[in-house]
């Protein structure tokens, strides 16, 4: 992320954005359910914060929060993008996440 902003000759924008993303992620320890459920997966334990133009995707575990990745908002997540989500065991009582296609209203 930082390299892209540097290549655009605006490294300060990249540094500011990274700092903002870390600030948002650090707030999850006090309020882990603040993010919405990731629509592509529909699983309670896989959530995201929107910080335009990024999605901060995280996995809510029993005693910790695991940041999965910061991803451009316009992109959908899938098993080819995040294979580690499919290899992990879901919390007790939940199935392992499988991506769903989002349908756009016509």
C-alpha positions as CSV (number, residue, x, y, z in Angstrom):
1,X,0.0,0.0,0.0
2,X,2.7,2.4,1.0
3,X,4.7,1.7,-2.2
4,X,1.7,2.5,-4.4
5,X,1.3,5.9,-2.7
6,X,5.0,6.6,-3.0
7,X,4.9,5.8,-6.7
8,X,2.1,8.3,-7.0
9,X,4.3,10.9,-5.4
10,X,2.1,11.3,-2.3
11,X,3.8,9.2,0.3
12,X,2.3,11.3,3.1
13,X,-1.2,10.2,2.0
14,X,-0.1,6.5,2.3
15,X,1.4,7.0,5.7
16,X,-1.7,8.8,7.0
17,X,-4.0,6.1,5.6
18,X,-2.0,3.3,7.2
19,X,-2.0,5.1,10.5
20,X,-5.8,5.5,10.3
21,X,-6.3,1.9,9.5
22,X,-4.1,0.9,12.5
23,X,-6.1,3.2,14.7
24,X,-9.4,1.7,13.6
25,X,-8.1,-1.9,14.1
26,X,-6.7,-1.1,17.5
27,X,-10.2,0.0,18.6
28,X,-11.5,-3.5,18.0
29,X,-10.1,-4.7,21.3
30,X,-12.7,-2.6,23.2
31,X,-15.6,-3.1,20.7
32,X,-15.1,-6.3,18.7
33,X,-18.6,-6.4,17.2
34,X,-18.5,-2.9,15.8
35,X,-17.8,-4.2,12.3
36,X,-20.4,-5.6,10.0
37,X,-20.5,-9.3,9.0
38,X,-18.6,-9.7,5.7
39,X,-21.4,-10.0,3.1
40,X,-19.5,-12.5,0.9
41,X,-19.3,-15.0,3.7
42,X,-22.3,-14.3,6.0
43,X,-20.5,-15.7,9.1
44,X,-20.7,-14.1,12.5
45,X,-17.0,-14.6,13.3
46,X,-15.8,-12.9,10.0
47,X,-16.4,-9.1,10.2
48,X,-15.2,-5.9,8.6
49,X,-14.7,-2.2,9.2
50,X,-15.1,0.1,6.2
51,X,-12.4,2.8,6.0
52,X,-12.7,4.2,2.5
53,X,-11.3,3.2,0.2
54,X,-10.4,0.1,2.3
55,X,-12.2,-2.8,4.1
56,X,-10.4,-4.0,7.3
57,X,-11.4,-7.6,7.5
58,X,-11.0,-9.4,10.8
59,X,-11.8,-12.7,12.4
60,X,-13.4,-12.5,15.8
61,X,-12.2,-15.3,18.0
62,X,-13.1,-16.2,21.5
63,X,-10.3,-14.2,23.2
64,X,-8.7,-12.2,20.4
65,X,-9.3,-10.4,17.1
66,X,-7.2,-11.5,14.1
67,X,-6.8,-8.9,11.3
68,X,-7.2,-10.9,8.0
69,X,-6.3,-8.1,5.6
70,X,-7.0,-4.5,4.5
71,X,-8.6,-4.7,1.1
72,X,-9.9,-2.2,-1.4
73,X,-13.6,-1.6,-0.8
74,X,-14.7,-2.3,-4.4
75,X,-13.2,-5.8,-4.4
76,X,-15.0,-8.9,-3.3
77,X,-13.3,-11.5,-1.1
78,X,-13.2,-15.1,-2.2
79,X,-11.5,-18.4,-1.5
80,X,-8.9,-17.6,-4.2
81,X,-8.1,-14.4,-2.5
82,X,-8.0,-15.5,1.1
83,X,-7.5,-19.3,1.2
84,X,-6.4,-19.2,4.9
85,X,-10.0,-18.4,5.8
86,X,-11.2,-21.7,4.4
87,X,-8.5,-23.8,6.0
88,X,-9.3,-22.4,9.5
89,X,-11.7,-24.0,11.8
90,X,-14.9,-22.0,12.5
91,X,-15.9,-21.3,16.1
92,X,-17.9,-24.0,17.8
93,X,-21.3,-24.3,16.3
94,X,-20.5,-22.5,13.0
95,X,-19.6,-23.9,9.6
96,X,-16.4,-22.9,7.9
97,X,-17.1,-19.8,5.7
98,X,-17.7,-20.3,2.0
99,X,-18.0,-17.3,-0.3
100,X,-21.3,-16.2,-1.6
101,X,-21.9,-14.2,-4.8
102,X,-23.5,-10.9,-4.2
103,X,-26.3,-10.2,-6.6
104,X,-26.8,-6.7,-7.7
105,X,-30.4,-5.5,-8.1
106,X,-31.4,-5.0,-11.7
